[in-house]
Amino acid sequence: MRTIGLIGGMSWESTAVYYRRLNEQVRAELGGLHSADILMRSINFDAIVSLQKQGRWDEACQVLADIARDLEGGGAGCILICTNTMHKLADEVQQAVSIPLLHIADVTGAAVKAAGLQRPLLLATRYTMEQDFYVTRLREGFGLDPVIPAEADRVFIHDIIFDELCQGVVREDSRRLYLDAIARGKERGADGVILGCTEICLLVGPEHIDLPVFDSTMLHADAALAFSMSKEEPRPRAA
C-alpha cells in the first residue's frame, strides 16, 4: 500500500469525508484492522478563501505547491487536492512535485463518460462553474458537454456551499433549492449531475436525485485508493 498525500482543510468538513471514505474502503478491501496509509496537511481555509476573493491565485498556488512538496518529502506516493475549486491551480502544483497529482475533474469526467452520458449538470462553486479550468477539462479530455446552471441558480449554489456546508450547516430548505436547480438543469437536457464541490455530498446525493449522480469527493477518494493498492506506477499528467 502506497501513501496517499492529502492537501485538506478546504473545507475540513469534506476532508473528513475523504478520510472516512479512504479508511472504510481499505477495511472493506483488506478486512480486519487494515486502514489507509495517509499523510495529510489540513490548512486554515479562511486564509485560502481570502486569497480567492482577492484574486490572489498566485499566492494560493504557492501555498499548495509548498504543501505538495512537503507531502512528497514525507513519503507520499501521490497528491490529492481535496477540493474542486483549487484544481484551478492543479497543473502548477503538479509541476512542483515528481509524484502524480490525481486530478478530480479527470476521475469525475472518466466516470461520466464510462456511464455513457454526455451532458452532466455541474453543481459547484462559482469559480468552478464559471471559469474554464474545470469545464474545459471535461470537454477536451472526455468529450462532455456540461450543463452550467443559470446565473440565479449559480448564486445560491455558491452561497450555500460557503455560508452553510463549509461551516457544517445542512438545511432542508437549501436542499430544496438545489433540487429545484437540478430539475431546471434536467429540463435543459442534463442527463446526469456532477457534485462538483466536495461539500455538496453533505446536502444532496443519489437518494434525492432522479438522474445519475457523480460525487466528485467519493470518486476522487476511490481513485486514490486504487492508486495506493496498485502495483503499477502511474505517470504524472503533463501540464
Phi, psi and omega in degrees: 000126179267154184283134179262123179263121182249127168262102189243189179092007186236064000263172179291339178301315180277331176299325177297326177294316175305309185300315180294314182300313181300314182289321178296321182289324176295317178297319178296325182283317189250341177078178174059228183262013180294141175216169186286148175268103189234137170239117188233140169241116180253122189252171180283108186295328181303321180294322179291318179299320178300317178294321178300310184297329181271000181070022183267060185292329179298320179291320176298321179298319179298321178300310183292321180297319178297319179294317180301317178296320179296319179295318177299316179296333179276358175110005178295142178263348176206167180236136169238129168269113190275054177193143177288314188303317184285359170288355167306332184253010189300317183297320179293321178294320177301322180293342182278348184226165179258351177269157184288141169262122181274111189278127185295326178291328180292314182291327179288313178300321179296323180291319178296314180297319180296333178280356179078021180257164184223335188238067179285141172283128182260113174256125187192186171291164178298326178302314184286321181287325191259333178272169190265354189296330184263309182297318179298322179295320177294320181291307187283326183276333189226005177067025182271160177234077186299143174265124180259130179304154177296162184308311183299323178289321181299326181298307184283332175301314179295311185297321179296322178301307187280320186276341183235293190299317179293345179252014175078017182257124178236118185240140180296321180294327176290323176299318179297321177298317179296316181294326175295319178295322178294319178300319178293323176296320178297321178297332179271004175106007178297134180250005177191177181226124172265120170278088191266023168225137191291349177268345188297331179297344176286341186252312181227153179206188183303331182290345182257347196237136182265026172232159174302136184246135179239102183274105185299328180297308182294319179298320180294313179298318181294326176295322178295320178296318178300320176298312184299323185271348183284149176266350178274153183254098180291152180263146176301141176288138178295141180289000000 
